[in-house]
Amino acid sequence: MENEISIVDAPDQSRYEARDADGNLMGFVDYKLGGPAIAFLHAETLPEYRGRGVAGQIAAKSLDDAREAGLRVKPACPFYKDYLASHPEYADLVDAR
């Protein structure tokens, strides 16, 4: 299916990746784990996949995983700051420090 997107955590690379049905990398977000928190450092969607909601799907999956793991979130990336501002359902995860 052309629109199928798989979001997976690639802990060996400290990033979440989005891949299409053929396994092609569509986008990613780099993160850093530290204690009880995860900092999202840099989100990028490859040019040929922009405008398809890839970054938003990565953000939702990574934030859902952070909630499940009991982690606080440090949005160091401008995309994550904007995403969190427009998705109040994740406000409880944000580390205010």
N, CA, C and O of each residue as an XYZ file, in Angstrom:
388
protein
N       0.851     -1.189      0.000
C       0.000      0.000      0.000
C       0.887      1.240      0.000
O       1.805      1.338      0.815
N       0.639      2.155     -0.869
C       1.487      3.326     -1.058
C       1.537      4.235      0.162
O       2.585      4.818      0.441
N       0.449      4.371      0.891
C       0.380      5.308      2.014
C       0.723      4.675      3.351
O       0.648      5.345      4.381
N       1.097      3.409      3.363
C       1.409      2.736      4.618
C       2.710      3.291      5.193
O       3.734      3.353      4.513
N       2.642      3.693      6.460
C       3.817      4.214      7.153
C       4.008      3.411      8.431
O       3.073      3.226      9.211
N       5.224      2.942      8.633
C       5.576      2.210      9.846
C       6.525      3.080     10.656
O       7.540      3.547     10.138
N       6.197      3.299     11.929
C       7.041      4.084     12.821
C       7.671      3.125     13.823
O       6.965      2.408     14.531
N       8.996      3.113     13.880
C       9.698      2.218     14.810
C      10.777      2.973     15.559
O      11.371      3.922     15.048
N      11.013      2.531     16.774
C      12.128      3.044     17.566
C      13.370      2.272     17.126
O      13.360      1.042     17.078
N      14.426      2.993     16.808
C      15.719      2.387     16.468
C      16.700      2.789     17.566
O      17.513      3.692     17.368
N      16.632      2.124     18.725
C      17.417      2.550     19.882
C      18.935      2.534     19.657
O      19.655      3.313     20.283
N      19.426      1.668     18.781
C      20.865      1.638     18.501
C      21.334      2.938     17.848
O      22.506      3.302     17.943
N      20.410      3.632     17.186
C      20.725      4.909     16.538
C      20.126      6.091     17.303
O      20.269      7.240     16.884
N      19.460      5.811     18.418
C      18.790      6.838     19.226
C      17.865      7.697     18.377
O      17.934      8.926     18.393
N      16.992      7.010     17.632
C      16.027      7.751     16.830
C      14.808      6.897     16.512
O      14.860      5.667     16.511
N      13.722      7.588     16.246
C      12.519      6.975     15.697
C      12.583      7.152     14.198
O      13.013      8.196     13.708
N      12.152      6.126     13.459
C      12.175      6.186     12.009
C      10.790      5.890     11.446
O      10.036      5.078     11.983
N      10.480      6.572     10.351
C       9.275      6.280      9.575
C       9.726      5.635      8.280
O      10.617      6.137      7.594
N       9.099      4.518      7.957
C       9.427      3.811      6.710
C       8.143      3.495      5.962
O       7.095      3.254      6.560
N       8.251      3.502      4.630
C       7.085      3.165      3.815
C       6.968      1.643      3.706
O       7.768      0.910      4.287
N       5.972      1.178      2.962
C       5.702     -0.254      2.848
C       6.872     -1.027      2.246
O       7.009     -2.228      2.480
N       7.720     -0.340      1.465
C       8.890     -0.987      0.865
C      10.137     -0.901      1.743
O      11.203     -1.385      1.362
N      10.003     -0.283      2.925
C      11.128     -0.166      3.838
C      11.990      1.062      3.628
O      13.027      1.210      4.274
N      11.571      1.949      2.729
C      12.331      3.170      2.476
C      12.176      4.152      3.632
O      11.070      4.364      4.132
N      13.283      4.746      4.052
C      13.251      5.744      5.116
C      12.519      6.987      4.628
O      12.855      7.545      3.583
N      11.519      7.415      5.389
C      10.731      8.593      5.043
C      11.097      9.789      5.914
O      11.053     10.935      5.466
N      11.456      9.512      7.154
C      11.790     10.572      8.094
C      12.235      9.975      9.402
O      12.169      8.763      9.605
N      12.696     10.850     10.302
C      13.200     10.372     11.587
C      13.215     11.515     12.591
O      13.112     12.686     12.228
N      13.346     11.147     13.862
C      13.624     12.112     14.925
C      14.710     11.524     15.806
O      14.604     10.391     16.278
N      15.760     12.312     16.022
C      16.833     11.915     16.922
C      16.419     12.242     18.353
O      15.759     13.250     18.603
N      16.811     11.385     19.280
C      16.496     11.641     20.681
C      17.672     11.290     21.571
O      18.615     10.614     21.158
N      17.590     11.770     22.809
C      18.587     11.433     23.826
C      17.849     11.072     25.099
O      17.041     11.849     25.609
N      18.135      9.884     25.603
C      17.568      9.446     26.875
C      18.503      9.869     27.990
O      19.721      9.722     27.892
N      17.913     10.398     29.052
C      18.703     10.791     30.210
C      17.859     10.700     31.462
O      16.955     11.510     31.671
N      18.151      9.719     32.292
C      17.362      9.530     33.509
C      15.912      9.252     33.161
O      15.613      8.405     32.319
N      15.011      9.977     33.821
C      13.587      9.735     33.576
C      13.020     10.596     32.446
O      11.812     10.826     32.386
N      13.901     11.078     31.543
C      13.434     11.982     30.490
C      13.985     11.583     29.125
O      15.013     10.917     29.010
N      13.262     12.016     28.102
C      13.706     11.856     26.728
C      13.663     13.232     26.067
O      12.660     13.942     26.142
N      14.756     13.587     25.428
C      14.825     14.861     24.709
C      14.754     14.567     23.214
O      15.539     13.778     22.688
N      13.814     15.203     22.546
C      13.700     15.072     21.098
C      14.498     16.211     20.478
O      14.169     17.384     20.655
N      15.557     15.849     19.744
C      16.580     16.798     19.326
C      16.395     17.355     17.921
O      16.574     18.552     17.698
N      16.040     16.496     16.978
C      15.975     16.926     15.585
C      15.024     16.020     14.813
O      15.210     14.804     14.771
N      14.010     16.616     14.206
C      13.071     15.872     13.371
C      13.297     16.258     11.917
O      13.507     17.427     11.596
N      13.253     15.267     11.053
C      13.449     15.533      9.635
C      12.616     14.578      8.796
O      12.576     13.376      9.059
N      11.959     15.120      7.793
C      11.261     14.320      6.795
C      12.037     14.480      5.489
O      12.348     15.600      5.083
N      12.345     13.375      4.840
C      13.066     13.446      3.578
C      12.211     14.204      2.554
O      10.989     14.055      2.544
N      12.840     15.009      1.700
C      12.103     15.909      0.806
C      10.982     15.245      0.007
O       9.904     15.823     -0.128
N      11.212     14.060     -0.517
C      10.196     13.413     -1.355
C       8.973     12.946     -0.572
O       7.975     12.551     -1.175
N       9.030     12.985      0.764
C       7.903     12.531      1.587
C       7.223     13.667      2.353
O       6.283     13.425      3.109
N       7.684     14.883      2.167
C       7.096     16.021      2.891
C       5.657     16.245      2.454
O       5.270     15.953      1.323
N       4.876     16.776      3.396
C       3.477     17.065      3.112
C       2.549     15.876      3.284
O       1.375     15.959      2.924
N       3.044     14.782      3.820
C       2.236     13.571      4.007
C       1.948     13.273      5.481
O       1.363     12.237      5.800
N       2.352     14.170      6.374
C       2.104     13.957      7.794
C       3.074     13.001      8.459
O       2.795     12.488      9.542
N       4.203     12.757      7.827
C       5.183     11.805      8.357
C       5.698     12.253      9.725
O       5.698     11.470     10.674
N       6.131     13.494      9.827
C       6.694     13.984     11.095
C       5.662     13.926     12.216
O       5.995     13.578     13.349
N       4.425     14.261     11.910
C       3.373     14.195     12.921
C       3.136     12.780     13.413
O       2.886     12.570     14.600
N       3.213     11.805     12.513
C       3.041     10.411     12.923
C       4.210      9.943     13.786
O       4.026      9.198     14.749
N       5.410     10.388     13.429
C       6.575     10.048     14.263
C       6.408     10.672     15.651
O       6.648     10.015     16.664
N       5.998     11.937     15.692
C       5.822     12.620     16.978
C       4.792     11.897     17.844
O       5.040     11.648     19.024
N       3.646     11.562     17.269
C       2.600     10.897     18.042
C       3.091      9.561     18.601
O       2.875      9.268     19.777
N       3.746      8.753     17.774
C       4.244      7.442     18.228
C       5.295      7.607     19.321
O       5.255      6.911     20.336
N       6.246      8.538     19.110
C       7.308      8.711     20.098
C       6.766      9.248     21.418
O       7.234      8.855     22.487
N       5.790     10.138     21.353
C       5.195     10.681     22.578
C       4.338      9.636     23.284
O       4.329      9.567     24.513
N       3.620      8.824     22.516
C       2.856      7.727     23.128
C       3.788      6.744     23.828
O       3.495      6.270     24.926
N       4.918      6.440     23.178
C       5.898      5.534     23.794
C       6.504      6.150     25.058
O       6.722      5.451     26.047
N       6.774      7.458     25.023
C       7.318      8.135     26.204
C       6.330      8.039     27.361
O       6.722      7.778     28.499
N       5.054      8.248     27.070
C       4.028      8.143     28.111
C       4.006      6.731     28.679
O       3.984      6.547     29.896
N       4.012      5.739     27.804
C       3.960      4.344     28.246
C       5.166      3.980     29.115
O       5.044      3.191     30.052
N       6.325      4.555     28.804
C       7.548      4.270     29.558
C       7.682      5.141     30.808
O       8.623      4.964     31.581
N       6.757      6.076     31.014
C       6.825      6.948     32.180
C       7.901      8.016     32.085
O       8.400      8.487     33.107
N       8.264      8.400     30.868
C       9.316      9.396     30.666
C       8.747     10.811     30.587
O       7.635     11.025     30.104
N       9.524     11.755     31.065
C       9.226     13.171     30.862
C       9.801     13.555     29.506
O      10.767     12.944     29.049
N       9.223     14.551     28.863
C       9.640     14.949     27.525
C      10.298     16.324     27.545
O       9.784     17.269     28.144
N      11.436     16.413     26.882
C      12.131     17.691     26.686
C      12.126     17.977     25.187
O      12.899     17.375     24.442
N      11.271     18.881     24.741
C      11.192     19.169     23.308
C      12.263     20.175     22.874
O      12.013     21.380     22.876
N      13.442     19.695     22.507
C      14.532     20.574     22.079
C      14.406     20.953     20.605
O      15.027     21.919     20.160
N      13.627     20.220     19.863
C      13.444     20.430     18.428
C      12.267     21.383     18.181
O      11.210     21.217     18.789
N      12.430     22.371     17.306
C      11.317     23.298     17.018
C      10.042     22.589     16.573
O       8.945     23.013     16.936
N      10.170     21.509     15.788
C       8.968     20.795     15.355
C       8.215     20.237     16.556
O       6.991     20.351     16.627
N       8.930     19.636     17.497
C       8.278     19.067     18.680
C       7.653     20.159     19.549
O       6.577     19.961     20.114
N       8.313     21.296     19.658
C       7.727     22.408     20.419
C       6.393     22.820     19.802
O       5.407     23.003     20.516
N       6.359     22.967     18.484
C       5.121     23.330     17.789
C       4.074     22.228     17.904
O       2.897     22.502     18.135
N       4.511     20.984     17.740
C       3.579     19.852     17.816
C       2.922     19.795     19.189
O       1.707     19.633     19.298
N       3.728     19.930     20.230
C       3.192     19.881     21.593
C       2.264     21.057     21.872
O       1.274     20.906     22.588
N       2.572     22.223     21.317
C       1.709     23.391     21.508
C       0.334     23.187     20.874
O      -0.661     23.722     21.362
N       0.279     22.418     19.794
C      -1.003     22.204     19.113
C      -1.658     20.871     19.472
O      -2.714     20.545     18.929
N      -1.062     20.102     20.365
C      -1.620     18.816     20.814
C      -1.597     18.767     22.340
O      -0.725     18.130     22.930
N      -2.554     19.437     22.974
C      -2.568     19.523     24.437
C      -2.715     18.174     25.147
O      -2.484     18.081     26.352
N      -3.091     17.149     24.420
C      -3.221     15.824     25.049
C      -1.862     15.293     25.518
O      -1.808     14.323     26.274
N      -0.766     15.921     25.078
C       0.572     15.513     25.509
C       1.193     16.494     26.506
O       2.342     16.313     26.911
N       0.465     17.510     26.897
C       1.030     18.563     27.774
C       1.548     18.005     29.093
O       2.514     18.534     29.644
N       0.931     16.958     29.606
C       1.345     16.385     30.888
C       2.721     15.726     30.817
O       3.314     15.438     31.857
N       3.233     15.485     29.630
C       4.532     14.826     29.473
C       5.700     15.808     29.510
O       6.839     15.414     29.762
N       5.419     17.075     29.261
C       6.494     18.044     29.071
C       7.196     18.350     30.382
O       6.574     18.689     31.389
N       8.512     18.218     30.331
C       9.348     18.538     31.471
C       9.511     20.049     31.494
O      10.120     20.618     30.588
N       8.979     20.705     32.509
C       8.979     22.168     32.573
C      10.366     22.754     32.847
O      10.591     23.947     32.643
N      11.286     21.915     33.305
C      12.629     22.430     33.621
C      13.423     22.729     32.371
O      14.569     23.168     32.459
